[in-house]
Amino acid sequence: MARTVGIGIQDFGKIIENGYFYVDKTPFIKEWWESGDEVTLITRPRRFGKTLTMSMTEKFFSVKYAGRGDLFEGLAIWQEEKFRALQGTYPVISLSFANIKETTYQNTRGKICQMLAELYASCEFLLDGNTMAENDRVFFKSVSVEMDDVTATLAIHYLSKYLSDYYGKKVIILLDEYDTPMQEAYVHGYWEELVAFTRSMFNAAFKTNPWLERAIMTGITRASKESIFSDLNNIEVITTTACKYETAFGFTEKEVFEALDEFGMGGEKQRVKWWYDGFIFGESRDIYNPWSILNLLDKGKFTTYWANTSSNSLVGKLLREGSRDVKESFEGLLKGEHFWCPIDEQIVYNQLDDNEYAIWSLLVASGYLKILDYEKYEVDDFVGEPKYELTLTNHEVEIMFKNMIRNWFAKDVSNYNAFIKALLSNDLEAMNEYMNQIAYKTFSYFDTGKRTSEKAEPERFYHGFVLGLMVDLADRYAITSNRESGFGRYDIMLEPKKEGLDAVIIEFKVFNARRDSTLADTVQSALSQIEEKQYEQTLVAKGIPEERIRKYGFAFEGKEVLIG
């Protein structure tokens, strides 16, 4: 009989005690401990078992769980006699920043202080012992929600001392989802303030801490050393391209297929592979995200589970406000294409507005893109940046992005849908009416970054609009874009997939007062370019008669649109 799947349970003890479905990941404990690394930062996409792994590690080492070897009986780690002797023998400080998702620095700092105050409250037994000097007692009691920055940034440092003195042993520190507040800080504009605060805290906790035995930090991204970890030269960083712990997070294909057999879904293996496979960690390919697999086993339904688990606001912001090149690359990704570019696994958040490589790096770290291959750039003795071949991770991620693009026009969904209907029926008057409504309500939505400008606004909108067409008309048309240098030309071709549909060619142009007197002149210029460049020949060559090819010029001046 198949085991019960406990959805959303991140407490290792609860899973084991209730006999819920569990894939044995305890070999991580041995691999990590024998590595000897003092501070380990492990980055993995969300919902890949980071929190459960931290819970497992805490329950293995923490003195709070001394004598709880029963939690590990029958699992791989318990076959190691020397590790049995380690269970429950270390003081452990365990924190999680997973729920710190605030819109202001003040609220973020307040939540961190509250968390530290609660941590100290759980250790008040230390005050009853005789290991604390009077000045330590004063500091201990000063830790509160209202404490100053100095006290807050030293709280973990000194709690390590108090616990080490009490138990006669150095401490293990576990910090889960360290970068969640950092992503929120970037989105909401308080990055610099938070960096200064967390840099001091991390330095005191992980660098200048003589009472530290080992530490693990987990997150989605590797924040740049210059911003957060400038003083930490003792940190071992394990990104998704590193070979350490490559099967410790996520399910291998063998583990997934065994689970499908257990739950009577053995006949669905190839379908499961198409939907949910695609993650690559180190040299291990065919890694599956656990959240989707667990939900599939529980519900027996193929849908987007992992892609809908939490806010994709940062990803959506970067793509929506992204440059022409970013959106053009994304057009190719939605068609199943691959592209090559450099990536940097050190995410520099304050470069995300200006550096498209930083955007692709973030999408790789977050699990939305996978690396198919890479090539080194070497000429004589010069070694340049390697380039990586990127594509969407799997079918589930593709659906997520299509839904995200649809939501770009949710502010004016009725007019957007009406425009699509008018385009299909060749109703020029309605196309003009609805397109102006869409532009008026959504132009600024596509250009809200730090370098907003009237010049940039139309370009970002046009390319977002093209992605919207690709998503909503993909079942009826093969949509391609024909680009040349500069913004002077951006053509869209809609080639029918079904009988009875007209082909469509669209040319975008921005009003130029030096060239045109009115928007109508700009429309005519766009239409003339279609004719002069003979764009229709691509379609005619495929057997589409010229009378079934419709041609439109879209002229823009700010948020005003004229279609002819």
Salt bridges, closest charged atoms under 4 A:
ASP11 OD1 - LYS59 NZ 3.68
GLU17 OE2 - ARG68 NH2 2.95
GLU34 OE2 - LYS82 NZ 3.12
ASP37 OD2 - LYS244 NZ 2.60
ASP70 OD1 - ARG68 NE 2.86
GLU80 OE2 - LYS30 NZ 2.99
GLU102 OE2 - LYS111 NZ 3.08
ASP136 OD2 - LYS161 NZ 3.07
ASP149 OD1 - ARG109 NE 2.55
ASP165 OD2 - LYS161 NZ 3.15
GLU177 OE2 - LYS50 NZ 3.46
GLU184 OE1 - HIS188 NE2 3.38
GLU236 OE2 - LYS244 NZ 3.26
GLU253 OE1 - LYS273 NZ 2.70
GLU255 OE1 - LYS25 NZ 2.98
GLU258 OE2 - LYS254 NZ 2.69
ASP261 OD1 - LYS269 NZ 3.23
GLU262 OE1 - ARG3 NH2 2.93
ASP277 OD2 - LYS273 NZ 2.86
ASP286 OD1 - LYS273 NZ 2.99
ASP298 OD2 - LYS299 NZ 3.37
GLU321 OE1 - LYS317 NZ 3.35
GLU321 OE2 - ARG320 NH2 3.13
ASP325 OD1 - ARG324 NE 3.75
GLU328 OE2 - ARG324 NE 3.88
GLU328 OE2 - ARG483 NE 3.21
GLU331 OE1 - ARG483 NH2 2.69
ASP353 OD2 - LYS450 NZ 3.89
ASP354 OD1 - ARG451 NE 3.37
GLU389 OE2 - HIS338 ND1 3.11
GLU398 OE1 - HIS395 ND1 3.57
GLU398 OE2 - LYS402 NZ 2.97
ASP412 OD1 - LYS441 NZ 3.44
ASP447 OD1 - ARG460 NE 3.19
ASP472 OD1 - ARG406 NE 3.11
GLU484 OE2 - ARG489 NH1 2.11
ASP491 OD2 - ARG489 NE 2.67
GLU495 OE1 - LYS542 NZ 2.87
ASP502 OD1 - ARG548 NE 2.48
ASP502 OD2 - ARG550 NE 3.16
ASP516 OD2 - ARG515 NH2 3.12
GLU531 OE2 - LYS551 NZ 2.92
GLU536 OE1 - LYS551 NZ 3.70
